Amino acid sequence: MKVTILQENLAHGLSIVSRAVSPRSTLPVLANVLVATDEGRLRLSATNLELGISCWLGARIDEEGSTTVPARTITDLVNTLPGEQVNLSLDTNTQTLNVRSGASNTDIKCIDAQEFPPLPVPNLDEALHINVSDFKEMIQQVAFAASTDEARPVLMGVLVTLDKDKITMAAADGFRLSVRKARISSAVQQPVSAIIPARALNELARVAADGNETIAMVIPQGRGQVIFRVKDVEVVSQLIDGTFPDYEQIIPRSYKSRTLVSTASLLKACKQAEIFAREGSNVARLDIKAGGDLGSSEIEISATSEETGSNETIVEATVDGIGLLIAFNVKFLREVLEVIKSPNVAIETSAPNAPGVIKTVGDDDFIHVIMPMHLG
């Protein structure tokens, strides 16, 4: 293998794929990045057997070939090279990769590419195409609510459902639920449902550049995998096996109090409350005050810490229904407000011990359910 490539392109490609490298594995080759020539371009691939990322880079190919290079070594090295061309040449007998750039000359010991696990080749004719910016927004509004507790693997995923021209994503961790719906340009023939690891979707959102590109999504029959292709990057993930909870049962159908409030003002108040709430159990109290015929409506957000003190912020609101005192995990409240793009949100509540519902004002595509905390 003999390849010439720009340093910044190689560094960018390595930063994309290295997130799939397995840091602790019994297979040494999983700590490596596959470097291979592929139809006139250079392909970089990494996998931890659950998640795989490949990236294709423009390069001058003088001689075909492939090998696997220790990911950390090559990434750290390339980041320190001068910003110019990098020449890669492989000695196949010793599996040593020579990396030359400017005055720098390095030999790196590699592992034969034959030992690298094969990544699936998707049939893009069967792919579903979704706009990149829409898909990224959906991921950002849902994946944060997935669980990180490995005891319940099914909740570490996002349920993605496709039906006709509708796509729905849902994630829950037992304390909150996030659901986002959208329309897709081409309808699916049969309904599709899959639980995709939240981590894989977050990586996809990270590597997919903003723009008018589309993401191609393929779920090959009976393979337990999903493959995403966006421009020159491919993300492959194992699906999570299991049954996702029936989340529709969790969403309250009615409310006794509906509070309209500025998203930015409420977010600011939550960030202030969190400074004091984080030392305890992250509890913030929301005192929703209905103004009635004469008075003005408002929400008072407060948090108290025995060590550092207390904070109260009053935010103007429009309250339809009863006044109510309810407590939430303020970190959860902040996280949902950070992913809402609309200027105003609606908070629907019924009782201090009943779930609260947060919706975007102006569209019905996003809904977030958050369990209350004990007022104490």
C-alpha positions in Angstrom: 0.0 0.0 0.0 1.3 3.4 -1.0 -1.0 6.4 -0.3 -0.6 10.2 -0.2 -3.2 12.2 1.7 -3.6 15.7 3.3 -2.9 15.8 7.0 -6.1 17.6 7.9 -8.2 15.1 6.0 -6.5 12.1 7.6 -6.9 13.7 11.1 -10.6 14.4 10.5 -11.2 10.9 9.3 -9.5 9.4 12.3 -11.5 11.6 14.7 -14.7 10.3 13.1 -13.9 6.5 13.3 -11.9 6.4 16.5 -15.1 6.8 18.6 -16.0 3.2 17.7 -12.6 1.8 18.8 -12.8 -0.7 21.7 -10.6 0.6 24.6 -10.9 -2.7 26.6 -11.1 -5.7 24.4 -9.6 -9.2 24.5 -9.1 -8.9 20.7 -6.1 -6.7 20.1 -7.2 -5.9 16.5 -10.3 -4.1 18.0 -8.0 -1.4 19.4 -6.9 -0.7 15.8 -8.3 1.3 12.8 -8.5 -0.5 9.5 -6.7 1.5 6.8 -7.5 0.3 3.3 -7.6 1.5 -0.3 -11.1 1.3 -1.7 -12.0 2.2 -5.3 -9.6 5.1 -5.6 -10.1 6.4 -2.0 -8.8 5.6 1.4 -11.2 3.9 3.8 -10.8 4.1 7.6 -12.9 1.7 9.7 -13.2 1.0 13.5 -15.5 -1.3 15.4 -16.1 -2.6 19.0 -18.4 -5.3 17.6 -21.5 -3.4 18.7 -20.8 -0.2 16.8 -18.8 0.3 13.6 -17.9 3.5 11.8 -16.3 3.8 8.4 -15.2 6.9 6.6 -14.0 7.4 3.0 -11.3 10.0 2.3 -10.0 11.5 -1.0 -6.3 10.4 -1.5 -3.8 9.6 -4.2 -3.5 5.8 -4.3 -0.2 4.6 -5.9 -0.5 1.1 -4.6 -3.5 -0.9 -3.3 -3.4 -2.5 0.1 -4.8 -2.6 3.7 -3.7 -3.0 7.3 -4.9 -2.2 10.8 -3.0 0.5 12.8 -3.2 1.1 16.6 -5.9 3.8 16.8 -4.4 5.9 19.6 -0.9 5.8 18.1 -1.9 6.9 14.6 -4.4 9.5 15.9 -2.0 11.2 18.3 0.8 11.1 15.6 -1.3 12.5 12.8 -2.5 15.4 15.0 1.1 16.5 15.6 2.2 16.3 12.0 2.7 19.6 10.1 -0.4 20.6 8.0 0.7 19.2 4.7 0.8 15.9 2.8 1.2 12.6 4.6 2.7 9.6 2.8 1.7 6.1 4.0 3.5 3.0 2.8 3.1 -0.5 4.1 5.7 -3.3 4.3 3.4 -6.3 4.0 6.1 -8.8 5.2 6.6 -7.1 8.6 3.2 -5.4 8.7 4.9 -2.1 9.4 3.3 1.2 8.3 5.7 4.0 7.4 4.3 7.5 8.0 6.2 10.4 6.4 5.3 14.1 6.6 7.8 16.9 6.3 10.8 16.1 8.5 8.9 13.5 10.4 9.4 9.8 9.6 7.7 7.1 11.7 7.3 3.3 11.6 4.2 1.8 13.3 3.7 -1.9 14.0 0.4 -3.1 12.6 -1.9 -6.2 12.6 -2.9 -7.9 9.4 -6.2 -6.6 7.9 -7.4 -10.2 7.6 -7.9 -10.3 11.4 -10.3 -7.3 11.3 -14.0 -8.2 11.7 -15.8 -7.7 8.4 -18.4 -4.9 8.3 -21.7 -5.4 6.4 -22.2 -3.8 3.0 -25.6 -2.2 2.8 -28.0 -2.5 -0.1 -28.7 1.2 -0.5 -31.5 0.4 -3.0 -33.7 -0.6 0.0 -32.7 2.4 2.1 -35.0 4.9 3.6 -33.9 8.6 3.1 -34.3 11.2 5.8 -33.1 14.8 5.9 -30.0 15.1 8.0 -30.9 18.2 9.9 -34.4 16.8 10.8 -32.9 13.5 11.9 -30.2 15.1 14.0 -32.9 17.3 15.7 -35.0 14.2 16.4 -31.9 12.4 17.9 -31.0 15.4 20.1 -34.6 15.6 21.4 -34.9 12.0 22.3 -31.6 10.2 22.9 -30.7 12.1 26.1 -33.7 10.5 27.9 -32.4 6.9 27.3 -31.1 5.0 30.3 -27.4 4.5 31.0 -28.2 1.6 33.4 -26.9 -1.7 31.8 -29.3 -3.7 34.0 -32.1 -2.7 31.6 -30.5 -2.8 28.2 -33.8 -2.2 26.3 -34.0 1.3 27.9 -30.5 2.1 26.7 -32.0 2.2 23.2 -34.3 4.5 21.3 -37.4 2.9 19.8 -37.6 3.9 16.2 -40.9 3.2 14.5 -41.7 3.8 10.8 -45.3 3.6 9.6 -46.4 4.9 6.1 -44.8 8.4 5.9 -44.3 8.8 9.7 -41.3 8.2 11.8 -41.4 8.2 15.6 -38.6 8.1 18.1 -39.1 7.3 21.8 -36.7 6.9 24.7 -37.3 6.4 28.5 -35.2 5.7 31.6 -38.0 5.1 34.1 -38.1 8.7 35.3 -38.8 10.5 32.0 -40.0 9.8 28.5 -39.2 11.7 25.3 -41.2 11.2 22.1 -40.6 13.0 18.8 -42.5 12.5 15.5 -41.8 13.6 12.0 -42.8 13.0 8.4 -40.6 11.3 5.8 -40.6 12.1 2.1 -41.1 8.5 1.0 -43.6 6.2 2.7 -42.5 2.7 3.8 -44.3 -0.3 2.4 -44.6 -2.1 5.8 -44.3 -0.8 9.3 -40.8 -1.1 10.8 -39.8 -1.1 14.5 -36.3 -1.3 15.9 -34.5 -0.5 19.2 -31.3 1.3 18.3 -28.7 2.0 21.0 -28.8 5.7 22.0 -25.0 5.8 21.8 -25.1 4.8 18.1 -27.6 7.5 17.3 -25.5 10.1 19.2 -22.5 9.1 17.2 -24.5 9.4 14.0 -25.6 12.9 15.0 -22.0 13.8 15.7 -20.5 12.7 12.4 -23.4 13.9 10.2 -22.6 17.4 8.9 -25.5 19.9 8.8 -26.9 20.7 5.4 -29.3 19.5 2.8 -27.9 16.0 2.8 -30.0 12.9 3.5 -29.2 10.0 5.7 -29.8 6.6 4.2 -31.1 4.0 6.7 -31.1 0.3 6.1 -32.3 -2.4 8.4 -31.4 -5.7 6.7 -33.8 -8.6 7.3 -32.9 -11.0 10.1 -29.5 -9.5 10.8 -30.2 -7.6 14.0 -28.4 -4.5 12.6 -29.1 -1.0 11.3 -26.8 0.7 8.8 -26.7 4.5 8.3 -24.9 6.2 5.4 -24.5 9.9 5.2 -22.2 11.3 2.5 -18.8 9.7 3.1 -19.5 8.1 6.5 -21.2 4.8 7.4 -22.4 3.9 10.9 -23.3 0.3 11.6 -24.9 -0.7 14.9 -26.3 -3.9 16.5 -30.0 -3.5 17.4 -31.1 -4.1 21.0 -33.1 -7.3 21.3 -36.2 -7.1 23.5 -39.6 -5.5 24.0 -39.8 -1.7 24.5 -42.3 -0.7 27.2 -45.7 0.5 25.9 -44.9 4.2 26.4 -48.3 5.4 25.2 -49.7 4.2 28.6 -47.4 6.6 30.5 -48.5 9.8 28.7 -51.3 11.5 30.7 -54.4 12.2 28.6 -55.7 15.2 30.6 -54.5 18.0 32.9 -55.8 20.3 35.5 -53.2 23.0 35.0 -51.6 24.1 31.7 -48.8 26.7 32.0 -47.4 28.6 29.0 -43.9 30.0 29.7 -40.9 31.3 27.8 -38.5 28.4 27.1 -35.4 30.7 27.6 -36.7 32.2 30.9 -37.6 28.8 32.4 -34.2 27.3 31.3 -32.3 30.2 33.0 -34.3 29.7 36.2 -33.6 26.0 36.1 -29.9 26.5 35.7 -29.9 28.8 38.7 -31.9 26.4 40.8 -29.6 23.5 39.8 -26.6 25.3 41.4 -28.2 24.7 44.7 -30.2 21.5 44.0 -27.2 19.5 42.8 -25.7 19.2 46.3 -28.8 17.3 47.5 -31.1 15.1 45.4 -31.5 17.6 42.5 -35.0 18.7 43.6 -36.5 21.9 42.4 -39.9 23.1 43.4 -42.3 24.6 40.9 -45.0 26.7 42.5 -47.5 27.4 39.7 -49.7 30.3 40.7 -52.8 30.9 38.7 -53.7 34.5 38.7 -57.5 34.2 38.5 -59.5 37.1 37.1 -57.3 39.9 38.6 -53.8 38.7 39.5 -51.0 37.8 37.1 -49.9 34.2 36.7 -46.4 33.1 37.4 -44.1 30.1 38.3 -41.8 30.3 41.2 -38.8 27.9 40.7 -36.9 27.3 44.0 -34.1 25.0 45.3 -32.5 24.8 48.7 -29.1 23.4 49.9 -28.2 23.0 53.5 -24.6 23.7 52.6 -24.8 26.6 50.1 -28.1 28.4 50.6 -31.2 28.8 48.5 -32.4 30.3 45.2 -35.8 31.5 44.0 -36.7 32.8 40.6 -40.1 34.0 39.5 -41.0 33.6 35.8 -44.0 35.2 34.1 -46.4 32.6 32.8 -50.0 32.1 31.5 -51.7 29.5 33.6 -54.9 27.9 32.4 -56.5 25.9 35.3 -55.5 25.5 39.0 -52.4 26.6 40.9 -50.1 23.7 41.9 -46.9 23.0 43.8 -44.9 20.2 42.2 -41.2 19.1 42.4 -39.1 17.8 39.6 -35.5 16.6 39.1 -34.1 20.0 37.9 -31.3 18.3 35.9 -34.0 16.5 33.9 -36.0 19.7 33.5 -32.9 21.6 32.2 -32.0 18.8 29.8 -35.4 18.8 28.1 -35.5 22.6 27.9 -32.1 22.6 26.2 -33.3 20.5 23.3 -36.6 22.5 22.7 -36.3 24.9 19.8 -39.7 26.7 20.1 -39.7 30.0 22.0 -42.5 28.9 24.4 -43.3 25.6 26.2 -46.4 24.3 27.8 -46.2 22.4 31.1 -49.3 20.3 31.8 -49.8 19.0 35.4 -52.6 17.4 37.4 -51.4 16.8 40.9 -48.1 16.9 42.9 -47.7 13.1 42.6 -48.7 12.8 38.9 -46.4 13.0 35.9 -45.8 16.4 34.3 -45.9 16.8 30.5 -43.8 19.3 28.6 -44.8 20.2 25.0 -43.6 22.6 22.4 -46.0 25.4 21.7 -46.9 25.6 18.0 -46.5 21.9 17.0 -47.5 18.5 18.3 -44.4 16.6 17.2 -42.6 16.6 20.6 -43.8 15.4 24.0 -41.8 14.9 27.2 -43.1 13.2 30.3 -41.3 13.7 33.6 -42.0 12.0 36.9 -42.5 14.2 39.9 -40.3 14.0 43.0 -41.4 13.8 46.6 -42.0 17.3 48.0 -40.8 16.3 51.5 
